[in-house]
């Protein structure tokens, strides 16, 4: 069985091993004996924050079952009673785009502001920073059915593919009408060789995640109406949907008969609905757009970002921007009912299934990479 202590991560808040760390350990023991209130009154803010971080390497173990994986409905049968949520890495500015490579047994994910793609290796937990650098401020990543990595880039506002010979192919850099994209965000490959992706344009609205375009100072659409596209070959593409105000995360159902699209338009459009859309796949087109699920939960409304389906057709969504008790991962039944929640200490931007059996849920947080085993498998390649 895998040992949790192997999952170390870079923690910029960890103090050096000096007298301060000895004092901190004694204060942790004091906290255990007298309670958090007494500890909070005596400890420095940094020491208290570290002591309260359940994911810190020196934190006490979590008592099973994992308390932050919560069932809301009897149909949520995916919680494993003797496995914890672990933090695999910490040190990014805004983590996004996790994608699992089954042949290589590694996960890639993006740190958009740092202009890099990182790689986590399953065999020893090693993390390689700047696996791809510069990454063109890549946001989402995926792999096609030939094992090639595909990235959706904010900085260059295009979709690229890393070829087996080391070269980079540009799959799309303009919409069918010849306009440049706003800033491609996320997507997924279809078994027929096509690729679907979203273009909400966040990378064109700010310097932090790309390059702010002159038009963005006057318009919330950097260049054109936000939309979903399908690529059939390099340079050959078609717009297939534009109902979401800002289409963000995208995934297929396990049978590839449906496409789910997260809508984060509430970030810029007051009248936008926060939730997830679903479309029926009709050959190469999408039809019958409808709202699949709402992002509202217990009176709070944040939004769903990256999404993935499991083998049973449930949609697992990275959720955030509504605070403690909301931020994390929400699991939706195929009928749109929220049936489970994974509470996390950070906003969760995106998720994917991976591991040797594709039964491990990887979660990119604001500054961290997390994982938890679940009793289901990913419904698609990555």
C-alpha positions as CSV (number, residue, x, y, z in Angstrom):
1,X,0.0,0.0,0.0
2,X,1.3,3.5,-0.8
3,X,2.7,5.4,2.1
4,X,1.3,8.9,2.5
5,X,4.6,10.2,3.9
6,X,6.2,9.7,0.4
7,X,4.0,12.6,-0.9
8,X,6.2,15.5,0.1
9,X,5.9,18.9,-1.6
10,X,7.6,22.2,-1.7
11,X,6.1,24.3,1.1
12,X,7.3,27.8,1.0
13,X,5.8,28.4,4.4
14,X,7.8,25.7,6.2
15,X,10.4,27.2,8.6
16,X,14.0,26.1,8.7
17,X,14.9,23.3,11.1
18,X,16.1,25.5,13.9
19,X,14.9,26.6,17.3
20,X,11.8,28.0,15.7
21,X,10.7,24.6,14.5
22,X,11.4,23.0,17.9
23,X,9.3,25.8,19.5
24,X,6.5,25.2,16.9
25,X,6.4,21.4,17.7
26,X,6.1,22.2,21.4
27,X,3.3,24.7,20.6
28,X,1.5,22.0,18.6
29,X,1.6,19.7,21.6
30,X,0.3,22.6,23.7
31,X,-2.5,23.1,21.2
32,X,-3.5,19.4,21.4
33,X,-3.7,19.6,25.2
34,X,-5.3,22.9,25.7
35,X,-7.2,23.5,22.4
36,X,-7.0,25.7,19.4
37,X,-8.0,28.9,21.3
38,X,-5.1,28.8,23.7
39,X,-2.7,28.0,20.9
40,X,-4.0,30.8,18.7
41,X,-3.4,33.3,21.6
42,X,0.2,32.2,22.1
43,X,1.5,31.4,18.6
44,X,2.6,33.7,15.8
45,X,0.2,33.9,12.8
46,X,2.6,32.0,10.6
47,X,3.2,29.2,13.2
48,X,-0.5,28.9,13.9
49,X,-1.3,28.7,10.1
50,X,1.3,25.9,9.7
51,X,0.1,24.0,12.7
52,X,-3.5,24.1,11.4
53,X,-2.5,22.9,7.9
54,X,-3.6,19.3,7.9
55,X,-1.7,18.7,4.6
56,X,1.7,19.8,6.1
57,X,4.2,16.9,6.2
58,X,4.6,17.2,10.0
59,X,0.8,17.4,10.6
60,X,-0.9,14.6,12.6
61,X,-2.4,11.8,10.4
62,X,-6.0,12.1,9.4
63,X,-8.3,9.7,11.1
64,X,-10.3,7.5,8.6
65,X,-12.7,7.9,7.0
66,X,-11.5,11.0,5.3
67,X,-13.8,13.8,6.7
68,X,-13.6,16.1,3.7
69,X,-15.0,13.6,1.2
70,X,-18.7,14.0,1.8
71,X,-21.7,12.1,0.5
72,X,-24.8,14.1,-0.1
73,X,-26.8,11.4,-1.8
74,X,-26.9,7.6,-1.5
75,X,-25.9,7.4,-5.2
76,X,-22.4,8.8,-4.2
77,X,-20.8,5.4,-3.7
78,X,-17.3,6.6,-4.5
79,X,-15.8,7.4,-1.1
80,X,-13.1,5.0,0.1
81,X,-13.0,4.6,3.9
82,X,-9.3,4.1,4.3
83,X,-7.6,6.6,2.1
84,X,-6.8,10.3,2.6
85,X,-6.5,13.4,0.5
86,X,-2.8,14.2,0.0
87,X,-1.0,17.2,-1.2
88,X,1.6,16.2,-3.8
89,X,3.1,19.6,-4.4
90,X,2.9,23.2,-3.3
91,X,4.6,26.2,-4.9
92,X,2.6,27.3,-8.0
93,X,0.9,30.7,-8.4
94,X,-2.2,29.5,-10.3
95,X,-2.3,25.8,-11.1
96,X,-4.4,24.5,-13.9
97,X,-4.8,21.9,-16.6
98,X,-4.0,18.5,-15.1
99,X,-3.7,15.7,-17.7
100,X,-2.7,12.1,-17.1
101,X,-0.3,10.2,-19.4
102,X,-1.0,6.5,-18.9
103,X,1.9,5.2,-20.9
104,X,4.4,7.5,-19.2
105,X,2.8,7.2,-15.8
106,X,3.0,10.9,-15.2
107,X,0.8,13.9,-14.7
108,X,1.3,17.3,-16.3
109,X,-0.2,20.5,-15.1
110,X,0.2,24.3,-15.7
111,X,1.3,27.2,-13.7
112,X,0.0,29.9,-15.9
113,X,1.6,33.0,-14.4
114,X,5.0,31.3,-14.2
115,X,4.7,30.3,-17.9
116,X,5.5,26.7,-17.3
117,X,4.1,23.2,-17.3
118,X,5.1,20.9,-14.5
119,X,5.3,17.1,-14.4
120,X,4.7,14.7,-11.5
121,X,6.1,11.2,-11.8
122,X,4.1,8.4,-10.3
123,X,7.0,6.1,-9.6
124,X,8.7,8.3,-6.9
125,X,6.6,11.5,-6.6
126,X,9.3,13.5,-8.3
127,X,8.1,16.9,-9.6
128,X,9.9,18.5,-12.6
129,X,9.3,22.2,-12.9
130,X,9.6,23.7,-16.3
131,X,8.9,20.4,-18.0
132,X,7.6,22.8,-20.7
133,X,9.1,26.3,-20.6
134,X,8.1,28.7,-21.8
135,X,4.6,27.2,-22.0
136,X,3.1,30.2,-23.8
137,X,1.0,30.7,-20.6
138,X,-0.7,27.3,-21.2
139,X,-3.9,26.8,-19.3
140,X,-5.5,23.4,-20.1
141,X,-3.7,20.3,-21.2
142,X,-4.8,17.0,-22.6
143,X,-3.4,14.0,-24.5
144,X,-4.7,12.6,-27.8
145,X,-5.1,9.0,-28.8
146,X,-1.5,8.9,-30.1
147,X,-0.2,10.0,-26.7
148,X,0.8,13.5,-27.8
149,X,0.3,16.4,-25.4
150,X,-1.9,19.2,-26.5
151,X,-1.9,22.6,-24.7
152,X,-4.4,25.5,-24.9
153,X,-2.3,28.6,-24.7
154,X,-3.2,32.1,-23.3
155,X,0.0,33.8,-24.3
156,X,0.1,32.9,-28.0
157,X,-3.7,32.5,-28.1
158,X,-3.5,29.2,-29.9
159,X,-3.8,25.4,-29.6
160,X,-0.5,23.5,-29.9
161,X,0.5,19.8,-30.0
162,X,3.9,18.4,-28.9
163,X,5.0,15.9,-31.6
164,X,6.9,12.7,-31.0
165,X,9.9,14.1,-32.8
166,X,10.0,17.1,-30.3
167,X,8.6,19.6,-32.7
168,X,5.5,21.8,-31.9
169,X,2.6,21.8,-34.3
170,X,0.1,24.7,-34.2
171,X,-3.4,23.1,-34.5
172,X,-5.3,26.4,-34.5
173,X,-4.6,30.1,-34.1
174,X,-7.6,31.7,-35.8
175,X,-11.3,31.0,-35.9
176,X,-13.1,29.9,-39.1
177,X,-13.8,33.6,-40.0
178,X,-10.1,34.5,-39.8
179,X,-10.2,36.3,-36.5
180,X,-7.6,35.6,-33.8
181,X,-8.8,33.7,-30.8
182,X,-9.5,35.4,-27.5
183,X,-7.3,32.9,-25.5
184,X,-8.0,29.1,-25.8
185,X,-8.6,27.6,-22.4
186,X,-9.4,23.8,-22.2
187,X,-10.4,20.9,-24.3
188,X,-10.4,17.2,-25.0
189,X,-9.7,14.8,-27.8
190,X,-12.4,12.6,-29.4
191,X,-11.6,9.0,-30.5
192,X,-12.4,10.0,-34.1
193,X,-9.3,12.2,-34.2
194,X,-11.1,15.5,-33.6
195,X,-10.4,17.9,-30.8
196,X,-12.9,20.2,-29.0
197,X,-11.8,23.3,-27.1
198,X,-13.1,26.4,-25.4
199,X,-12.1,30.1,-26.0
200,X,-13.3,32.3,-23.1
201,X,-10.5,34.8,-23.4
202,X,-9.2,35.2,-19.9
203,X,-5.6,35.3,-21.1
204,X,-6.4,38.3,-23.3
205,X,-7.8,40.3,-20.4
206,X,-4.7,40.5,-18.2
207,X,-1.0,40.5,-18.2
208,X,-0.8,38.0,-15.3
209,X,-2.0,35.0,-17.3
210,X,-1.1,36.1,-20.8
211,X,-1.1,39.4,-22.7
212,X,-3.7,42.1,-22.2
213,X,-5.1,43.0,-25.5
214,X,-5.9,46.7,-26.3
215,X,-9.5,45.9,-26.9
216,X,-10.0,44.4,-23.5
217,X,-9.8,47.8,-21.9
218,X,-13.1,48.7,-23.6
219,X,-14.7,45.2,-24.0
220,X,-15.0,42.1,-21.9
221,X,-14.5,40.1,-25.2
222,X,-10.9,40.6,-26.2
223,X,-11.6,39.9,-29.9
224,X,-14.8,38.0,-30.6
225,X,-17.8,36.2,-29.0
226,X,-16.6,33.4,-26.7
227,X,-17.3,30.0,-28.2
228,X,-16.5,26.3,-28.4
229,X,-14.7,24.9,-31.4
230,X,-13.9,21.6,-33.0
231,X,-10.5,20.9,-34.8
232,X,-10.4,18.1,-37.4
233,X,-6.9,18.7,-38.6
234,X,-4.3,21.5,-38.2
235,X,-5.9,24.6,-39.5
236,X,-9.2,22.9,-40.2
237,X,-11.8,23.9,-37.6
238,X,-15.4,24.9,-37.0
239,X,-17.3,26.8,-34.3
240,X,-19.8,24.4,-32.7
241,X,-21.4,26.3,-29.8
242,X,-21.5,29.8,-28.3
243,X,-24.4,29.7,-25.8
244,X,-22.2,29.8,-22.6
245,X,-21.2,33.4,-21.7
246,X,-17.6,32.2,-21.1
247,X,-17.1,28.5,-21.9
248,X,-14.3,27.2,-19.7
249,X,-13.7,23.5,-18.8
250,X,-14.9,20.9,-21.2
251,X,-15.3,17.1,-21.1
252,X,-17.1,14.2,-22.9
253,X,-19.4,11.6,-21.3
254,X,-17.9,8.1,-21.3
255,X,-19.8,7.1,-24.4
256,X,-18.9,10.4,-26.2
257,X,-22.6,11.1,-26.8
258,X,-22.5,14.3,-24.7
259,X,-20.2,17.3,-24.2
260,X,-20.2,19.2,-20.9
261,X,-19.0,22.8,-20.8
262,X,-18.5,24.8,-17.6
263,X,-19.7,28.4,-17.9
264,X,-17.8,31.0,-15.8
265,X,-19.3,34.1,-17.5
266,X,-20.4,35.5,-14.1
267,X,-16.8,36.7,-13.7
268,X,-17.6,39.5,-16.2
269,X,-21.2,39.3,-17.3
270,X,-23.8,40.1,-14.5
271,X,-26.6,38.3,-16.2
272,X,-24.7,35.1,-17.0
273,X,-25.7,31.9,-15.3
274,X,-23.1,30.1,-13.2
275,X,-23.2,26.4,-13.9
276,X,-22.5,23.6,-16.4
277,X,-24.0,23.2,-19.9
278,X,-24.5,19.9,-21.7
279,X,-24.9,19.3,-25.4
280,X,-25.8,16.2,-27.4
281,X,-23.1,15.1,-29.9
282,X,-24.6,14.7,-33.4
283,X,-21.9,13.5,-35.7
284,X,-19.5,16.5,-35.8
285,X,-21.9,19.0,-34.4
286,X,-23.4,19.8,-31.0
287,X,-27.2,20.2,-30.5
288,X,-29.8,20.7,-27.8
289,X,-27.9,23.0,-25.5
290,X,-29.3,23.1,-22.0
291,X,-28.1,23.9,-18.4
292,X,-27.0,20.7,-16.8
293,X,-26.3,21.8,-13.3
294,X,-26.2,25.0,-11.2
295,X,-23.1,26.1,-9.2
296,X,-25.2,27.3,-6.3
297,X,-24.6,25.3,-3.1
298,X,-25.9,26.1,0.4
299,X,-26.8,29.7,-0.5
300,X,-23.4,30.4,-2.1
301,X,-22.6,30.7,-5.8
302,X,-19.1,30.4,-7.1
303,X,-18.5,28.6,-10.3
304,X,-17.3,25.3,-11.9
305,X,-14.0,25.5,-13.8
306,X,-12.4,22.3,-15.0
307,X,-14.6,19.2,-15.3
308,X,-14.2,15.4,-16.0
309,X,-16.6,12.5,-16.2
310,X,-16.1,9.1,-14.5
311,X,-17.1,5.7,-15.9
312,X,-20.6,6.1,-14.5
313,X,-21.2,9.4,-16.3
314,X,-20.9,11.5,-13.1
315,X,-19.4,15.0,-13.7
316,X,-16.6,16.0,-11.2
317,X,-16.1,19.7,-11.2
318,X,-13.3,21.9,-9.7
319,X,-15.2,24.6,-7.8
320,X,-14.2,27.9,-6.2
321,X,-14.6,31.5,-5.4
322,X,-17.3,31.1,-2.8
323,X,-15.2,30.3,0.3
324,X,-14.7,27.6,2.9
325,X,-17.1,24.7,2.7
326,X,-17.8,25.4,-1.0
327,X,-14.4,25.4,-2.6
328,X,-13.2,22.0,-3.7
329,X,-14.7,19.4,-6.0
330,X,-18.4,18.8,-6.5
331,X,-19.7,15.6,-8.1
332,X,-22.9,15.7,-10.1
333,X,-25.0,12.7,-11.1
334,X,-25.9,12.3,-14.8
335,X,-29.3,13.8,-14.0
336,X,-27.6,17.0,-12.7
337,X,-28.1,16.4,-9.0
338,X,-25.1,17.2,-6.8
339,X,-24.4,14.0,-4.9
340,X,-21.0,14.5,-3.3
341,X,-18.5,17.2,-2.3
342,X,-14.8,17.2,-1.6
343,X,-14.0,20.1,0.7
344,X,-10.6,21.7,0.0
345,X,-8.5,24.5,1.6
346,X,-8.0,26.2,-1.7
347,X,-10.0,27.0,-4.8
348,X,-9.9,24.0,-7.1
349,X,-9.4,25.0,-10.7
350,X,-9.4,21.7,-12.5
351,X,-9.4,17.9,-12.1
352,X,-8.6,14.7,-13.9
353,X,-8.5,11.0,-13.3
354,X,-5.2,9.1,-13.4
355,X,-2.9,6.6,-11.8
356,X,-2.4,3.0,-12.9
357,X,-6.1,2.2,-12.7
358,X,-7.4,5.7,-13.5
359,X,-9.0,5.6,-10.0
360,X,-7.1,8.5,-8.6
361,X,-8.6,12.0,-8.7
362,X,-6.0,14.7,-9.2
363,X,-7.0,18.2,-8.3
364,X,-5.1,21.5,-9.1
365,X,-5.6,24.1,-6.4
366,X,-4.6,27.7,-6.4
367,X,-1.0,26.9,-5.3
368,X,-1.0,23.1,-4.9
369,X,-1.6,19.7,-6.5
370,X,-3.7,17.3,-4.6
371,X,-4.9,13.7,-5.1
372,X,-7.4,11.2,-3.6
373,X,-8.3,7.7,-4.5
374,X,-12.0,7.2,-5.3
375,X,-14.1,4.1,-6.1
376,X,-14.6,4.9,-9.7
377,X,-12.4,5.4,-12.8
378,X,-12.1,8.1,-15.4
379,X,-14.6,7.7,-18.1
380,X,-12.3,9.1,-20.9
381,X,-8.6,8.9,-21.8
382,X,-7.5,11.8,-19.5
